[in-house]
């Protein structure tokens, strides 16, 4: 079955712009999480959605937001881009519906460059 | 807040050498522990996980990890590495709240290079 799909794979923006990234989870997966990966900070948790509800949020400013649709697809948005937002944004899905599965299935990421 | 430390940033080994990558976490309560691997050009994937029970867990491709609660450690091991093990390895920790543990705290990763 198809894996986690993220679009776009690469994008370049300038400071002050906004960006929307999309994630399609594995069919049947209802939990979608987002992570930011940078060389200096590693992987940092942004937020997690389950059944269109945000259940967890990391320590990122309000410029970072997300949502999940009824088909479990998710989007994240970053407004007023800063140079420091340049990173690989990873989406991960899981089968979690209440119990622990512990396994996240990651997409290949969307690489954002802010100039 | 919990944190994860991976002390080795870059490890270089020859094929057939034994491997041990260190991972320590800071949270004192019950945790679930994971090792994820990212092969060159590929997405992150789960190598192995520990929830409870036998502290020695086995994963894919001959990897294993040992949970030592008293040391807050979850070191990854492999007795004999192969060139195909070249990858970046991430240790991760999650607290098991009532509704799951999708919020993972990752270490900064260890880049493993295997020389043929």
Interface residues (C-beta under 8 A of the other chain):
Chain A: X3 X4 X31 X33 X35 X41 X42 X43 X44 X45 X48 X50 X55 X56 X58 X90 X92 X94 X96 X98 X99 X100 X101 X102 X103 X104 X105 X106 X107 X108 X109
Chain B: X32 X34 X36 X42 X43 X44 X45 X46 X49 X51 X90 X92 X94 X96 X99 X100 X101 X102 X103 X104 X105 X106 X107 X108 X109
